[in-house]
């Protein structure tokens, strides 16, 4: 069986970031390759990565990208946008924050996007006031939660409540399945081990990731100065980007859901650590009548040098299989 017609598998242009950094081709050209190679017809893009002039890129460039993408048989699903909280060393006022965000919304609409994405809670008190502009531009604003940002997390609980209170189809939730990791990526653990992380902690991370006590051990080693310098940045993923929740922990917010990121790090799925969260969230989505995009987003480029197109294509194939009902 196949996935429901209301679900769209998409690919993120973030996956080709190493090629963007290499700068042999422009970011729009590289994003377009995901469609040209037949990997996906719907793609997510990051506004700040795509065009000069951020947060207000030239309309001619965003429109030209829309036209090129459409000619190749593709479209933009969601555009990643952001709010720069500071200007010249001082915090922006809410009016200034809105003025920083508004041209990004117009650029996303010009590129043909169905929606834009912000980290959950970042819009804050601006959210309700943005609804008329979202109506005007025919956009949905997705607030993205990932890693440890569950509905019960004190830092994000109010943001979930705000989406529910607004009760508008113009503001929806986007969940990243990095929240649902049954185990850590094999290649990530290997990198930490080679980097000299204490063997006992590596063992706990490998065998006891979902044990709440493991989180305490992670913090203890960090505070003690026991994290080797070469893997210090990677180590912080344990506190920010990697979650240990179950789908049941998200049941209360699934009716708010408009999109998902099928975050993956590597494709070592011998024990189902990649496919199981996809399969479990697929079951939950069927029960709630979900309609929206499920986007392949590769986070492992931080420590892997694999071909991003091949990784994305293989991941989407794995996702199709996991999402199809048994």
N, C-alpha and C positions, 0 to 999 in steps of 0.2 A: 504494500500500500504506500501511497505518497503522502506528503504533508498537506494540510488543508490549503485550499486556494487562497484563503485570506492571509496566509503567512507568506512573507517574501524573504528569501535568503539573500543577503547582501554581503558586500565585501568592503572593508575599510581601506581607504587610501593611506591611512596611517601605517598599514602593513609594509608599504614600500618606502618608509622613511629612510632606511639606509641608502637607498638609491637617490632620494632627494638630497641627502647630505653629500653624496658623491658629486652631485650637480652636473652630471654629464647630459641630463635631460631636465627640462623644466618640470616643476611639480604638477601642473595641469596635464602635461603630456604623459607623465608617469601614472597619474590617476586614471587617465583614459585607457591605459593599457589593460586595466582590469576588465574592461568591457571588450576591448578589441581582441583580447585573447580568449574571450568566451568564458571567463571565470565567473562573472556576475553581470547582471543587467542593472542592478541597483547598487550604488556605491555611496559610502559616507566619505565626506571630506572634512579637513580641518581648515577653517578660513585663514588662520594665521600662517599656515604652511603653504597655501596655494598662491597667494598674490601679494605683491608689494602694496603699500598704502594702507595696510591694516591699521585701524579697524574699518576703513572706508575705501576698499579697493575700487579701481575704475570700473564703472558699469559696463563699459565696452568689453572688458576682459571677462567679467562674469557671464555676460550674455553670450560672448563668443564660445566660452566653454560649454554653456548649456546647448548651444547649437551643434557643436562638434560631438557632444555626448549623445544627443538625440539622433544625429546622423549615423552613429555607430550602433544605435539600438539600445542606448542606456539612459539612465536618469540618476539624479541625485536624490537620495532618500533623506538623509539628515546631514546638517552642517554643524560641526563643532565650533562654538563661539565661546567668548570669555569676557569677563569684566576685569579690567585692570583697576585694582582697588586704590592705587596710589598714583599721584601726579606730582612730580617735583618734590618728593619727600613728604607730602601730606595726603591724608586719606580723602578720596573724592566724596563729595556730597551725593545724596541719592539722585539729585537732578543731573549731576555730572556722570554718574554711573549709567543712568538711562541714556544720556547723550552719547556715551561711549558704545553702548550696546545697540542702539537703534539703527545706525548705518550697517551693522553686521547683519541685522535681520533683513534689511532691504537688499543687501548683497546676496544673502541666501535665497531670497525670493527670485532675484534676477537670475541666479544659477539654476532655477527650476526646482529647488528643494521643497520637500513636503514638510520639513521641520528643522528645528535647530536644537542644539544640545548644550546644556550648562551643567556644571557640577551641582549636585543637590544642595539646596540652601543658599547658593551664591546670589541668586536674584533677590532673595529675602523680601523686604517690604515693597520692592518694585513689581512683584509678580502680578498682583491684581491689576495694577495700572497698565500692564503690558497687553492685557487681553484685547482692548480695542485695536491696537496696532497689529496684533497677531491676526485678528479678524480681517483687517484691511489687506494684509499681505497673504492671507490664506495659509498661515503657518501654524504648526503645533510646536510649542516649546516643551522639550523633554528635560526633566531634571534627572541626572544620572547618579545612581548609587552603586558603589562597588566595594569590594574588600570587606571591611568591618562595618560599613555604614548600613547596618540593619535597622528595621523599624524600632527596635528597642535601644539602639545606641543613643546615649544622651546628646551627642553632638548633632544628630540628624533627625531625631524623633519629631521635633517641631516642624521640620520641613516636609516630612510625610503628611503631617496633619494639615499643613497649609494647602497642599495639593488637593486633599480630600475636601477641605472646607470650600475651596474655590469651585469645585464640582463643575468644571468646564472641559469640553473636549479639546480646548486650545492649550491646556496645560496637563501633561501626562507624565508618568513615571517611566524611566528607562532603567532597567536592572542589568547589571553586568554580572555574569555568572562566576566571576572571580569570587563572589560571595559564597559560593557553594562548593569549594574545593575539598574533595574527600582526602586528597593527599597532595603533597607538593610536587612540582615538576621534577622528573628524574634528572634532567640536565642541570637544573638549578641546584639541586642538592650536590651533584658532582662538582659544580663550580665552587660552592661553598667549602666542600671538603678539600679540594685542591688548594683553595685559598688559605687554608690553615685554621678554619673554625674548629673550636674544641670538639673532639670526637664524640663526647657524650651528648652534646647538644645536637650534633648532626644525626646521631642515632634517634634522639627524641623527635626531631623534625621529620625523620623518615618514617618512624613507626608510630608516633603518637601525636600527629599534627592536630587532630580534633580534640585532644584532651585539653580542657581549659588550663590545666597546670602548665602546659607547654608555653602558653603565652607569657606566663610569669617568668619562666626560664629564659625566654628570648629577651625580656626586658632586663633581667638580672645580668646576663652576659653583656648586654649593651652598656649598662651603667658601670660595670666593672672594668670597662675598657678592653674586654676580651675579644672584640671583633677586629680581625686583621684589617689593616688599611685597604689592601687591594680589593676586598669584597665588602667594604663598609656600605657603599651605596646600594649594592645588591641586597644586603642584609635588611635594609629599611623596608623592602617589599613585605617582609613578614609583619610589619606593623601597619602598613597602609594598603597594599594592593592585594594581599592574599587573605581570603576569608575562610571561615570554617563552619558556616551555617548549613542548615538543611532547608529544603524547599518548604517544609512545614512552617519554618520560622517566618516565611514571607507571605503566608496565606492571607493575612489581613489586608495586604496592599496589592495583591494581584489584580483586583478589579480596577486599580488605577493605572495599570500597565499599558503602555502604548508601543514599546519597543524593547528589544534585548540586545545586549552585546554578548556574543558567544566567544568570550575571551579565551584564548589558548596561549600556551607558553612554548610547549613542544608537542610532538605527536606520539610520544611513547604512551601507548594505551593498552599495554599488555594486561593490566589489572583493571581497566575501565576508568582510570582516573581522569581521562579527558572526556570520554563518551557518557559516563554515568550521570554527571550533572545535566548534560544536554537532554538525555533520555528522561530524567526525572522532571525537569522543568517543562519538557514537552507534554508530559501527562497532565501537569497542572494547568498548562495553557489550554489544553483541550477542554478541561472541565470548566474554565471561566469564559470560553468563547472568545479568546484573544484574536485580534486582527492587527497585524503590523509587521515590522521588519525584525529579522533575527540576523545580526551582522557579525561576520567573522572578523575578529580583531586580534592580531598577533602581538603579544607582549614580550615574547621571548627574544626578539631582536636585540634586546639589551645585552644578552650574553651569547647569542648564537649568530652564526654567519650564513645560515641557510638561505637558499633562493626564496625571496618573499612570495613570488608568484606561485611557485610549486607548493610552498607551505600553505598558502591560502586555498589553492585548488584542492589539495589533499584534505584540508580541514573541512571544507564545505562538503566534500564527498562523505566524510565521516559523520558530519552533522546531519546530512540527509538521511543516512541510515539510522542514526540514533533517534531522530525525530519521527520517523515513520512508525506507526503502531505495529507491535508484534503480531 
